Amino acid sequence: MRFTLVLLMLTTFSVNVSAQFSRKTRKLIGTWEYKSGNGYEKWEIDGEFLMGGAYRINKLGDTTKVEDLQIRKIHKTLVYTICSEEFIADTSVIITHNFIGQKNKMKFANIESNLPAMISYSFGFLNRNKLKISILYGIKDTPVQLQLFRSKE
């Protein structure tokens, strides 16, 4: 009886933690490979956060992590954070971009600087293993579109 009660409580807790994100946001969990084959993004749920990383693969086949990605939900608003490292004059500088989303939509607007101005994630209508990321650098610019496909692990 006690074991059943503990198991029920743990199951309820784990469902409530992952229920914080919408079904659309949870679709992001997994490994997504770029169509061009030069990298991938990996997403996983970590408590109240959706943690990710962007990786690039060079011509020799070496993999390098280029960005730390994080999505969290504050009240009903999604907050998307990108942390990247840049080298300026032999000095490492961490650059952070914060974006605000609309409720459970995967469209994020930059709140601090204007580059990039907006990032949106959209999944394929009939193909759930297809992901399109649109990056808008300026309000009147044409968005850069990246196509990713879910990796079969």
C-alpha positions in Angstrom: 0.0 0.0 0.0 2.7 2.5 1.0 4.7 1.6 -2.2 1.6 2.3 -4.3 1.0 5.6 -2.7 4.7 6.7 -3.2 4.6 5.6 -6.8 1.4 7.5 -7.4 2.8 10.7 -5.8 6.0 10.5 -7.9 4.0 9.9 -11.1 1.8 12.9 -10.3 4.8 15.1 -9.6 6.6 14.2 -12.8 3.4 14.8 -14.8 2.9 18.2 -13.2 6.5 19.3 -13.9 6.3 18.4 -17.5 2.8 19.7 -17.8 4.1 23.2 -17.2 5.1 23.3 -20.9 2.6 23.0 -23.6 2.5 20.0 -25.9 3.9 22.1 -28.7 6.9 23.1 -26.6 7.5 19.5 -25.4 7.7 18.4 -29.1 11.1 20.1 -29.1 12.6 17.5 -26.8 15.1 15.3 -28.6 17.9 15.7 -31.1 17.3 17.7 -34.3 19.8 17.6 -37.2 20.2 20.5 -39.6 19.2 19.7 -43.2 22.6 20.9 -44.4 24.3 18.3 -42.1 26.7 20.7 -40.5 25.2 20.5 -36.9 22.4 19.6 -34.6 20.4 20.8 -31.6 19.7 18.7 -28.6 16.9 19.5 -26.2 15.9 17.8 -22.9 13.6 18.7 -20.0 15.4 19.5 -16.7 12.8 20.2 -14.0 11.2 23.6 -14.8 13.5 24.2 -17.7 13.8 23.0 -21.2 17.6 22.9 -21.8 19.3 22.7 -25.1 22.5 23.0 -26.9 23.5 23.9 -30.5 26.4 22.0 -31.9 28.3 22.4 -35.1 30.3 19.7 -37.0 33.3 20.8 -39.0 34.7 19.2 -42.2 36.9 16.9 -40.2 33.9 15.6 -38.2 34.7 17.3 -34.9 31.7 18.5 -32.9 31.8 21.9 -31.1 29.1 23.3 -28.8 28.4 26.8 -29.9 25.3 27.8 -27.9 23.5 27.0 -24.7 19.8 27.2 -25.1 17.1 27.5 -22.4 13.3 27.8 -22.3 11.5 28.4 -19.1 7.9 29.4 -18.3 7.2 32.3 -16.0 3.5 32.5 -15.3 2.1 32.1 -18.8 5.0 33.6 -20.7 7.8 31.6 -22.3 11.3 33.0 -21.8 14.0 31.9 -24.3 17.7 32.5 -23.5 20.7 31.9 -25.8 24.2 32.0 -24.4 27.2 31.9 -26.8 30.9 32.5 -26.4 32.8 34.8 -28.7 36.5 35.5 -28.8 37.5 39.2 -29.1 41.2 40.0 -29.2 42.2 36.7 -27.5 39.5 37.2 -24.8 36.5 35.0 -24.2 33.2 37.0 -23.9 29.9 35.3 -23.0 27.0 36.9 -24.9 23.4 36.3 -23.7 20.2 37.1 -25.7 16.9 37.0 -23.9 13.6 36.6 -25.8 10.0 36.7 -24.6 7.3 34.4 -26.1 3.6 34.7 -26.3 1.8 32.3 -24.0 2.4 28.8 -25.5 3.5 30.0 -29.0 7.0 29.3 -30.1 7.6 32.9 -31.4 10.1 34.9 -29.4 10.9 38.6 -29.6 14.2 40.0 -28.4 13.8 42.3 -25.3 17.3 43.6 -24.9 19.0 44.3 -28.2 17.9 44.3 -31.8 20.0 41.4 -33.2 18.4 39.0 -33.8 15.0 40.7 -33.4 12.8 37.6 -33.4 13.1 33.8 -33.5 10.2 31.4 -34.2 10.0 27.6 -34.1 7.4 25.8 -36.2 6.8 22.1 -36.6 5.7 20.4 -39.8 1.9 20.1 -40.1 1.8 16.5 -41.3 5.4 15.6 -40.4 6.1 16.1 -36.7 9.7 15.2 -37.3 10.4 18.4 -39.2 11.2 21.7 -37.5 11.7 25.1 -39.1 13.5 27.9 -37.3 13.1 31.4 -38.6 15.5 34.1 -37.5 14.6 37.7 -38.2 17.5 40.1 -37.8 15.6 43.3 -38.6 12.0 44.2 -38.7 12.0 44.7 -42.5 14.5 42.0 -43.3 13.8 38.6 -44.9 14.0 35.9 -42.2 16.8 33.3 -42.3 15.2 29.9 -42.3 16.9 26.7 -40.9 15.3 23.3 -41.5 15.9 20.5 -39.0 14.8 16.9 -38.9 14.4 14.8 -35.8 17.3 12.4 -35.4 16.4 8.7 -35.0 18.4 7.6 -31.9 
